[in-house]
Amino acid sequence: MSTSTRYSPEVRERAVRMVREHQASYSSQWAAIDSIASKIGCTSETLRRWVRQSERDSGERAGLDTDERERLKALERENRELKRANEILRKASAFFAQAELDRHGK
């Protein structure tokens, strides 16, 4: 069973900053991430994702930065809502069209 732990933005920023500052002391970035993750109490993969997102936000790595990612999520949510509304309207239109045909047929 997987449990989700939310870390505050301050903890995330501090952990990423620690990786960046102490990376030279380790043989690789992964070694730094692994060591620091155990010290702050998160998994290495979680800290690696934070570091990668920070690199994208600062332009060091290709990909969507945090603002672009949030905008994309909002647009996808809006798209889902509009598709759902269109489907409801389509079904309602068909229902009322059939009711109108039945009424005129009598």
Protein Blocks (a to p, Z undefined) as FASTA:
>chain_A
ZZdddddfklmmmmmmmmmmmmmmpmbfklmmmmmmmmnopafklmmmmmmmmmmmnopa
gcddfklmmmmmmmmmmmmmmmmmmmmmmmmmmmmmmmmmmmmmZZ
